[in-house]
C-alpha cells in the first residue's frame, strides 16, 4: 500500500494527527485480533474528532475482507473500506475517503456505491457498547447513511504482488520479508485463512528471484521467505490437473511427477543461493505435510539457507490432529522431525501448538506435554484455541472452558521454559555468526517481563545479566527469526546491519550474551 501511495505522489507521514487520511490495516484471524483492530479504528476516529475533523478514515485488510457486509453499518465512522485485493487501487480509495468525509461535514450526498448482494456473515468483535464507549457521532454531521462509505472488497481474493509492484519497506535496511505466494488450500478446521486470502497462488520463480536480487543490492542481509504455506510453493503452477494435495502422500506423489523445469521451493532456494553476496535465507510458515527429502537435501546443500525451520505442528495426539484436519499423523510428524534433524546438522526447530481445542481431554493434553519433553524443540510457542464463527471447529462439541485453556497454555510454556534455558546454557563458550541490528538501550537485559513475540514466553534475567554495563548491541543468530525468537546481546562496538563472529559468554532464559571475536574488542564476562 505504501509503495502504491508513494508512486501516485501521496506523501506518507508518521503523525496521525497531521494526516489527511489514516489507514488502519486490520487482522481478523482470531477474536482478540478483531477486538484490537476495532479498538484501533475507534481510537483513530476519536483522534480525528479531537485534532483534525476533516481527516478521512480508511479500514483495510482482513477484518474488512471477513465482514465486508456488516462493517459499514457497525462502523459508520469509517469513510472507506478496502479488501486485500484492492492494494493497487489504494490511492483512488484514499482520495474517495477524503471526499466522503468532506461531504459528511458539509451535509452533501454524493452518489452511493452500487448496491451489493448481501450475505449472512458472523458479527465481528465490534460490540455496540464498545462503540458507545468511544463516543457517538456528533449531531451536526450528516447522518452516516446519507453519505455512503466507499466499499471496495472482492469476495474471493486473487491479488498477488510481483516484481513490478511498487514497495516501500518498513523493515530495517538489513532485513526484508519476501512474499513468495498468497492464499492457502488447507482444510484446517480452526482456520479461516482460505476465506480471507483465497486459494494458494505462487509467484513465478524468476519474479521472486528478481525481487530478491534488488533487495540484496539495497543492502539486505536476510531474506525471510513468507506465505501462508511456504512449502506448497510452485505446485499450483504445475501443468495438467490440479486436484487437492494437502496430504503428505498426495503432495509427495505430485512432486515426483513434476517436470524438471517446474518451480518448487527447492528450485527457488537453489536460485537464491546462486545470487552473489553474503546473506541468510530464512524459511517461515512451512507446513509439515509438504516437506520432502529433496527439500531437506537442498536446505543442507545451500549454506546461505539458515539452519532454521518454522514448522507449526498444532498438536500431536491422533484424535486432535484428525479433529483439526491437519492431514498428518503422529508417526509422520515424528519421522519428519527425525529426518530434518539428521539431514540438516545444527538445525534450529521452531513449532507452535494449540491447546484447549474442542475435544481435548486432559489425557490428550498430557500426551502433548510428553511430546514436548521428549522432542526438546529449540523454539516453541503455545496458543489457546479461539472459537471462531464460520469455522468447522467453531461448531464442534466439547468446547474447552477458557480457564482450562489458559491453564494448559501456562503448563506447556513452563515445560518449554526449562528446555529453552538449557538450550541457551549449551551455547556458552561457543562461537556463532550474529547479524548486528541496533544499539541496545540501558536496562534492556534487565527488563525481564518482555514477551517474545507470538511465543508468549517471558524473559527472566539470569544471575549477573543486570551487571552488563557499557555499550552493547542487539543482534540475532541464525537460530533467531526477527521479532519472534531470542536475541544476542553483544558487548562492544560492531558495524550495524552486518554479520559478525561472536563468542557466547552468558545467557538469560531465551537470550544469549556475547563478546566480539575481533582482536582488541571490549567485552564483559557474564556468569550464567
N, C-alpha and C positions, 0 to 999 in steps of 0.2 A: 504493500500500500504506500509506504513511504517513497519507494522508488518511482511509482506511478505519479504521485503527487508532485515530487520534485521535477520530474520530466515535464509536467504540464505547467511549470512555473509557479507552483504554490509553495510558499515558504513554511518550513517546519519550525515550531517554537516549543521549548520545554516549559513555558509558562502558561498554564491553563487559563489563568485569569486574563491574559493578554491575547488569547487566540480568537480568531473569528469563528472557528469551528473546533469542537472537541470530538474526537472519535474514540469510543470505548470499544475495544476489541474483547469479545467475551468468550467464555468457555461454558459448556453445558454437559460435560461428561457425567458428573455426579451432582447430587443436590447441593452440596456445600459450594461447588464451583458456581452453580446457578445463583446462589444467595450472594456470593462475593461479587458476581457480575452485576446483579441488580443493585447492590449497595453502591458500586462504582458509578452506575448510571444515575442513581438518585443523588449521590454526592456531587456529581458533575452538574446536575440540574440546580442543586442548591447553590453551588458556587456561582453559576451563571446568574441566578436571581440576585445574588449579593454584589457581584462585581461587574457583569457585562451582559445586560439583559438581551442584547441583540445577537448574542452568540448562538450559532447553530449547534445542535447535538445529534451526532450520528452513532448508531449502535451497529457494530459489525460482528461477524464470526458465528460461532456455533449456537449461541443462545437464540439468535435470530433465525438460524437455519432450522433449529428444532421447533421453535414456537412462532413461526412466521405469521400464522393466522391470529394468534392471541395477543402478541405483544403490542400492536398499535392501540388496542383498547386498554391494555393493562398499564402501558407507559405512554400516556399522551404527552409527557414532557419531551419526548423524542421527536426530532424533525425528519429523520430518515433512518430506515433500516436496510442493511445490505447483507447478503448471504456470503458464503465462502467462495462463490463463483464470480462475484462482482468486483474483484480487485482491479481489473483493467478499467472499470467504469468509476472508480472511486472519486476522481476529480469532478466528474459531472454530478455525482451524488452529493459531494460536499457543496458545490455551488447551489444545487437544488435545496439543500438544507438551509443555507443562508436565506434563500428566497422565501422558503416556507416560514422561517422564524420572523422575517420582516413582515410577511403577510399577516401573521398572527398578531404582531404588535400593532399593526395599522388597522386591523379588522377587515382586511381584504379576504377574498375567497378565490384563490387560483384554481385552475382545473384540477380535478381529482385524478388519481390513478384509475385506470380501467378496473372495473370490478373483477375480483378473483373468486374462483370457486372455493368455497370454504370447506375445510376438512376438520374432523374431530381430532383435537390434539390434547395431550395432557397439560394441565395447568402448570406453568413453571413455578419456581420457588418464590416468585414475587407474590406477596400477600397484600391484600387491600390495607391491612393495618400498618404494613411496612411503608406503603406509600403515604398513608395519612400521617405517620410519624415524621416523614420527611417534609411535610407541608403540602397543602393543596394548591391548585393553580390560582394565581391572582385573579380576582374577579374582572379586572379591566382588560384582560386578554380575550381575544375572540375564542369562543369555546373550541376545544381541540377538534371536535367532529366537523366543524365548519371549514377547517383548513386541513385537508387530508395529508398525512405524512407521506413521504416518498417510501415506497416499499419495493425493493428490488431483490427478490430471493427466488432462485430456481429450485424447484422441488428436489431434483436429483442432480447433485453437483457433478460436473465434468471438467472443471478447470484444472489445468496443470501448468505450472510455470516452466519456462525454458530459458536457454542461454540468453535470448534476446529480451527477456523480461527485465525491466529496469529494477535495480535493487539498491537499497541503502541499508548497510549493515549496522545493527545496534550493538554487536559484539565487539570486544577489543580487537585491535589490529591483528593480533597473533592467532586468533581462532575464528572459525566460521562453522555454521551449520549448513550442510549441503543436502537439500531435499532431492532424493532420487526417485521417489514415487509418491503417489497420493491415493488414499482410499484403502479399503480392506474387504476381502472376500470371506472372512472367517465368520462362523455362526455362533460365537461365544454367547451364552445365554444371559450374561450380565451386562453386555456392551451394546451401545447404540451408535458406535462409530460408523458402521456401514451406512446407516441412515443419515448421519451428519455429513459424511465425506464421500459417499458413493463407493462404487466398486474400485478395486485396485487398478491403477494405471501407471505404468512406468515411463519415465523419460528415456529417450533414445540414449544409448551408451555414449556416443560421440558428443551429444549435447551436454551430458554431465561432465565428461572429461574436459570439454572446453571451458565450462564454468570453473572447474577445479583449477585449471591452468591459470585463469585470470585471478582467482583468489590467491594462489601461491605467488604470482607475480606481484601482488599487492602487499605481500609480507606475511601471509597466513602460514602458521607453523603446525596447525592442527585442523584437519578436516573431519568433522563429525557427520557421518552419513546417517540421514534420518528418513523415515517414512512410517506409516502405521504398521508395516510388515516388511522390514528391510530384506529379509531372506527370500521373499517372494519376487524380488526384483527381476524383471525381464520376462518372466514366464507368461505374462499376459500378451507379450509381443510375438509369441511363437506362432508359426503358421499352422493352419489346419484347425480342427475342432478345439474348442476351449472350454471344456466342462470344468466343474469344480474340482480343485486339487488340494483341499485343505489338509487331508490326512497325510501322514508321512509316507505311506506306501504309494498312494496315487501321485504324490509330488515327486518322489524318487523315480517312479516309472516315467513320468513326463520329462524329467530332466535327462534321463538316459536316452529318450527318444528325440532330443533336440538336435538339429543340425549343428555342425561345428561352429558356424558363424553366429549362432543365436546368442543374444545378450543374456548374461546371467550375472549374479553377484560376483562369482569367481572371476569372470571375464572383466568386470568393472574394476575389481581390486587389482588385477594384473595390469590393467591400463593405467590406473592411478599410480601404481608402484613405478611405472616406467617414466613418470613425469620427473623432471630434474629438481634437485633441491633436497634439503633435509626437513622432513615433516612427518607427523603422525596421521594415520588414517584410523578413525575410531568407528566401530560398528555399534549403533544403538538400535534398540527395538527389534531384536531378531526373534522370530517365532520358533519355538523348539521343534515344531513339526517339519520345518523346512531346512534343517541342517543336513548336508550331505558330506560324504567322505571327501569329495572333490573340494568342497568349500573349506573343510578343515585343513586339507593339504595345501590349498592355496594360501590360507592365512599363515601357515607355518613357513611357507616359502617366500613370503613377502615381508622383508624386515621393516618396511615403513608402516605396515598394519600393526596397530597397537595390540599387544597381547592382552586383550580385554574383550570380554563377551558379555553383553547385556541380554539375558535370557529369562524373561518373565515366565515362571512355571505356574503360578497362581495356586496350586495345591499339589499334593502327592497321593492322596488316598484315591483309589479307583472310583469309588462312588462319587466323590466330589468332582473328579475330572470328567466323569460322564455327565453329571448334572450341569457342570459349567460348559459342556460341549467343547472341550479343549482338543479333542481328537488325538490325544496322546494317552499312553498308559504309564503306570509307574515303571514297569520293566523297560519301556522305551526310553524314558527320561533318565533312569539310572545308567543305562547303556550309553546314552548320548553324553552325559557328563563324563563318564569314564573315557570315551573316545576323544572328547575335547581336551581333557587334561593330559592324556597320553600323546595326542597329536600335536599339541601346541605347548611346549615346555615353558614354564613361567607364566602360564595363563592366569589372569585375574578373572574370576567368575562372579558376576553380579546377577541377582534374581530378585523377584518380588512375589509375595504371596497375598492372597485374600483370605481373611479369617471371618467367621460368622456368616458364611454363605448359607442360604436356605438348606436345611437338612444336615448341617454339620453337627455331629454329635461330639460329646467330649472324647469319645474313643477316636473318632476321625481326627480331631484336633491333636490328640496325643501322638498319633502316628506322624503328623506333620512335625511336631517338636522332635520326635525321634529322628526324623529325616534331616532336620536342621543340624542336630548334634552330630550325626554321622557324616554328613556331606561337608560341613565346615566351609560354607560359602565365604568368599572374601568380602563381598558386599551383599547386603540383604535388606530389603525394605518390606514393610508389612502394612497393608491397607485393611481397614474394616469394610465389610461389604456395605454397599449403598443400594437400597432398594429403589430402582428406577422404573417409573411408568414407561410402558411401551417396550419393555424387555421381557423375555421369556421368564427369567429368574424373578422378576417383579411380581409375577402371578403365582409363583410356586408356594406350596405349603411348607411348613416347617421354618418360617422366618425366625431368625435368632434375635432375642432381645438386644437392644443397643448396649446395655451394661455388660452383657456377656461378650459381645463383640469387642468392646474396648478392653475388657479384662484379658481376652485371648491375645489381642494385639500386644498388650504390655508384656505378657508372658513370653510370646515369641521373640520380641525385641530383647528381652532380658537374656534369653538363650544366646542370641546373636551378639549381645554386648560382650560376653566373656570371650567368644570366638574372635571378635574384632580386636579386642585388646591383645590377645595372644598373637594375632597376625601382626599387629603393629610392633609388638615387642620383638618379633622374629627378624625385623628389619634393622635393629640396632647393630651397628658395626659394619653394615653392608653399604655399598655404593649404588647409586641409581642416577638415571638421567631425569632431570626435572625441567619443566617449562616454567620459567620465571614470569609471573604475571603482574605483580604490583608491590609497592611498598606497604607493609602492614602498619596499621595504626597501633599505638601503645595500648596494651591491655587486651589485644585480640586473643592471645593464647589463654589468658585467664578468664575470658568470657565463656564460662563453662556450660551455659544453658542455651547455646545457639543450636538450633535444629539443623540437621544435614539434609537439606532439600526434601525430596519426597520420601526419603527413607524414614523420617520421623525419629532418627537416632538423636541422642543428646550427647554432646561432648562434655566430658569431665576432665579437667586438667589433671595430669599426672603430677605426683610429687616433684617439685623442682621446676615445673613448667612456668610458674609465676616468676622464677628467677631469671627468665630470659630478658636480658637488658640490652640496650643499644639498638642500632638499626637492624632490622631483619625484614625479610621478603616473604611474600606469599607465592608459593609455586605449587605445581601439581606433577605427579609422576605419571607414567604410562598407565598405572592402575587406577587413576582418578579421573572420572568424567567431569566436565565443568558443571559447577553448581549442584552436583548430586553427591559426589563422594568426598573423600577426605582431602586434606591439604598437606603440603610440606612447607614448614617454616624454616627458612634458611637465614642463618645469622651471617651477616656480611654484606658485601656490595657486589651485585652482578647486573649485567645488562637486562633490562626489562624486555619481555617478548622474545627471549632467546632461550635455547637449551643450555643447560649447564650440568656438569658432573658434581654430585654432592655426596657426602658421607653422612649416614644417619647416626646421630648421637643420642637421641632420646625420642620419646613418643608420648602422646596423650591416648585416649581411648581409640580415636579414629584418625588422628593426625600424626605426622612424623616431624621431628625436629632435626635439622641437618646443618652441616657446615660445607662451604665450598671446598673443592679439592685443589683449586688453583693455588700455586705457591704464594705465600705471603698474605692470603686472605684471612681476615679475622674470624674467629669463631668462639662459641661459648659451649662448654661441656655441660650437658644436662644429664642427670641421673633419672632413669625411668622408674 
